[in-house]
Amino acid sequence: MKTILFSAIILLLACSSSKSEKNNVILNLNEKALSEKRVSFPAGMGFRFPKDWITFTRSEILGIDSTIYSNSNNQEIMGGAQDPNSESFLVYLANSNFGLAKDSVDFKNGIWLGLQYSEFLHNEIAFKQTVLQNKEIVLFKIFIENEGYSIHYFVNRKNITFEALAIESSIASIKKQ
């Protein structure tokens, strides 16, 4: 358990940078922590969900909580998945604009208590990451630079040590096909 928490902390610290240059980061990819099925984006990119997470369609996600994403910023929810054993879930989007996350209205309004920003390279892909936190949730927003796609991982804070390996592996699985 300490190893998983340490991995989560390393992921956050390795990706944290106040410089404009991107760090080349090697994320741990544990095949046993991932589903077999690969999700593909139209631009030739793809990733894998954490293992045993149940997939959702766009309409099912909007039915869960339409307040999570409004269409006012033109992001298009493409799909998602949820851990059946916790409240953790992810959504993946098209037409993502990193500027919207960096200047998050929700953060400015006090919904989120902490904000971390980083840029990094992995699998020869440039990423921008925003990590938002409050007392209950840690939200990892992973933006695939120059592609217009993002994956948002909502993790219940009490489950972060159990979910860190699967989430890091899911992020590490993002690559060009």
C-alpha positions in Angstrom: 0.0 0.0 0.0 2.9 2.4 0.8 4.4 1.6 -2.6 1.2 2.6 -4.4 0.9 5.9 -2.5 4.6 6.5 -3.2 4.0 6.0 -6.9 1.1 8.5 -6.8 3.3 11.1 -5.1 6.1 10.4 -7.6 3.7 10.8 -10.5 2.6 14.2 -9.2 6.1 15.4 -8.3 7.7 14.1 -11.6 5.1 15.9 -13.6 5.2 19.2 -11.5 7.2 21.8 -13.2 7.1 25.6 -13.1 9.2 25.8 -16.2 7.7 26.0 -19.6 9.9 23.1 -20.8 8.4 19.6 -20.6 10.0 16.8 -18.6 10.3 13.4 -20.2 8.5 11.2 -17.8 8.5 7.4 -17.7 5.2 6.3 -16.2 4.7 2.8 -14.9 2.5 0.6 -17.1 1.2 -2.4 -15.3 -0.6 -4.6 -17.9 -2.4 -6.4 -15.0 -4.0 -3.1 -13.9 -5.6 -2.4 -17.3 -8.5 -3.7 -19.3 -7.8 -5.6 -22.5 -9.9 -3.3 -24.7 -8.2 -0.2 -26.1 -10.2 3.0 -26.6 -9.4 4.8 -29.8 -9.6 8.5 -30.7 -10.3 9.5 -34.3 -6.8 11.1 -34.5 -5.0 7.7 -34.2 -4.5 8.0 -30.4 -5.8 5.6 -27.8 -5.6 4.4 -24.2 -6.9 1.6 -21.9 -9.2 1.8 -19.0 -8.2 0.5 -15.5 -9.1 -3.2 -15.2 -12.7 -4.2 -14.3 -14.0 -0.6 -14.8 -17.4 -0.6 -16.4 -17.7 1.5 -19.6 -20.3 4.1 -20.2 -21.6 5.7 -23.3 -21.8 9.5 -23.7 -25.5 9.6 -23.0 -25.1 7.4 -19.8 -22.4 9.8 -18.5 -24.6 12.8 -19.0 -27.4 10.9 -17.2 -25.1 10.3 -14.2 -24.5 14.0 -13.5 -24.9 16.6 -16.2 -23.4 19.2 -14.0 -20.0 17.7 -14.3 -19.6 18.9 -17.9 -21.7 21.4 -19.6 -21.5 21.9 -23.3 -20.9 25.6 -22.9 -17.2 25.1 -23.6 -17.8 22.9 -26.6 -16.1 19.9 -25.1 -17.7 16.7 -26.4 -17.9 13.8 -24.0 -17.0 10.7 -26.0 -17.4 8.0 -23.2 -16.1 6.9 -19.9 -15.8 4.2 -17.3 -16.4 3.7 -13.6 -14.8 1.5 -10.9 -17.7 -0.7 -9.7 -16.2 -1.0 -6.3 -15.8 2.7 -5.6 -17.0 6.1 -6.7 -14.1 6.7 -9.0 -14.7 7.2 -12.7 -13.2 8.8 -15.8 -14.5 10.5 -18.9 -12.7 11.2 -22.1 -13.5 14.2 -24.3 -12.9 15.7 -27.7 -12.5 19.4 -28.4 -10.7 19.9 -25.0 -9.2 23.2 -24.4 -6.4 23.2 -21.8 -6.9 26.9 -21.1 -10.3 26.2 -19.7 -8.7 23.8 -17.1 -5.8 26.0 -16.2 -8.2 28.9 -15.5 -10.8 26.7 -13.9 -13.9 28.6 -12.9 -14.7 25.8 -10.4 -11.3 26.4 -8.8 -11.8 30.1 -8.6 -15.2 29.6 -7.1 -13.8 27.5 -4.3 -15.1 24.0 -5.3 -11.5 22.8 -5.5 -9.0 23.5 -2.7 -5.8 22.7 -4.4 -4.5 23.1 -8.0 -1.3 21.6 -9.5 -0.2 22.1 -13.1 2.5 20.3 -15.1 3.6 19.6 -18.6 5.4 16.4 -19.6 6.4 14.1 -22.4 5.6 10.3 -22.5 5.6 8.0 -25.5 6.8 10.9 -27.5 3.5 12.7 -26.8 3.2 16.1 -25.1 0.8 16.2 -22.2 -0.5 19.0 -20.0 -1.9 17.9 -16.6 -4.0 19.7 -14.0 -4.6 18.0 -10.7 -7.5 19.5 -8.7 -8.3 18.4 -5.2 -10.9 19.0 -2.5 -11.8 17.1 0.7 -13.4 14.2 -1.2 -12.1 14.1 -4.7 -8.8 14.2 -6.6 -9.3 15.1 -10.3 -6.5 14.3 -12.8 -7.2 16.2 -16.1 -4.8 14.9 -18.7 -4.7 16.9 -21.9 -3.1 15.4 -25.1 -1.4 18.4 -26.5 -2.1 19.3 -30.1 -4.7 16.6 -30.4 -7.7 18.2 -28.7 -8.5 15.2 -26.5 -8.4 14.8 -22.7 -9.1 12.2 -20.1 -10.4 13.2 -16.7 -10.0 10.8 -13.8 -12.2 11.5 -10.8 -10.9 9.6 -7.8 -12.4 9.4 -4.3 -9.7 10.6 -2.0 -10.2 7.7 0.4 -9.4 5.3 -2.6 -6.4 7.1 -4.1 -3.9 4.6 -2.7 -5.8 1.7 -4.2 -6.4 3.3 -7.5 -3.1 5.1 -8.1 -1.4 2.2 -10.0 -4.4 1.6 -12.3 -4.7 5.3 -13.1 -1.0 5.7 -13.7 -1.0 2.7 -16.0 -4.0 4.0 -17.8 -2.2 7.3 -18.4 0.9 5.4 -19.4 -1.1 3.5 -22.0 -1.9 6.7 -24.0 -0.1 6.4 -27.3 -0.3 6.7 -31.0 -1.6 3.6 -32.7 
